[in-house]
Amino acid sequence: MDYKDYYKILEIDKKATPAEVKKAYRTLAKKNHPDKNLNDKKAEERFKLVNEANEVLGNPEKRKQYDELGENWQQNQQAQSQQRNPNQQSRQSNQGFGGGNQENFSDFFEQFFAQQRGGNQQQNQSRKGGDYETEMEISLEEAYSGTSRIIQLENEKLRVTTKPGAYTDQQLRIKNKGAKGSSDANRGDLFVRIRVANNPKFIRKGDDLYLTKNIDLYDAVLGNQVIIETLSGKLKIKIEVGTQNGKTIRLKGKGMPVYEKIGAFGDFYVLIQIQIPEKLTDKQKKLFEELKAIS
């Protein structure tokens, strides 16, 4: 077997940390995934090389052997593998990201990009299987109220549930649902990383929510009550007389639920934007001129 520079394949330095290895792998795997490069043989080959590089550099034990033995590391791997059960083989899979359907059901190996995080490989009968990792996207509304997805992992269906207040990069661990080890009791774990999609109306900052509300000049000058939308429903807020453009109104406890803290919520902030009339009738213009004259 020819020697392959896995560091060059992952485009990282030899001193890269495990987190940097993982980040580089995920980036390149997404970029070269077959689902995004249909009928592109070169991208498919790069995808395989990136997975192969991650199998080595993402495993501390294999990476150590690779760094120490250089071109001879593969011969050492072959010698070790002959001491193990010849029927034991690591699985390479071509998983991919994808959107959920109307039933929130997806095939684990088609909707999500799964990777084996490869637990510590032992050379005895108690070898633990590697871990799987995938990503699950939910809406801001689902993050607010909690939701669930059903995924299919080989021959079994799993329901992954998020609690109210879920946040981006939150990682859920499902025990014993990873790769098989020497026995069912030694399976790895499944890690599900949450990603909350951007919302067109609300901006989330921690547990707080922000909304921009447009009001007309007359409401700003004379005051009024206006309706706003929140994730818990519509609310009526008071616009004070003489409200200035850019004013922020705070609604305490109307933001996101604080994760795993029952009854605790962030705040909701309303940014006021005053819309100036672009066209005026002759009568309106005259009234503004009179108002200016007496001001």
Buried (B, 14 or more C-beta within 10 A) or exposed (E): EEEBEBBEBBEBEEEBEEEBBBBBBBEBBBEBBBBEBEEEEEBBEBBBBBBBBBBBBBBEEBBEBBEEEEEEBBEEBEEEEEEBEEEEEEEEBBBBBEEBEEEBEBEBBBBBBBBBBBBEBBEEEEBBBBBBBBBBBBEBEBBBBBBEBBBBBEEEEBEBEBBBBBBBEBEBEBEBBBBBBBEEEBBBBBBBBBBBEEBEEBBBEEBBBBBEBEBEEEBBBEEBEBEBEBBBEEBEBEBEEEBEEEBEBEBEEBBBBBBEEEEEBBBBBBBBEBEEEEEEEEEEEEEEEEEEEEE
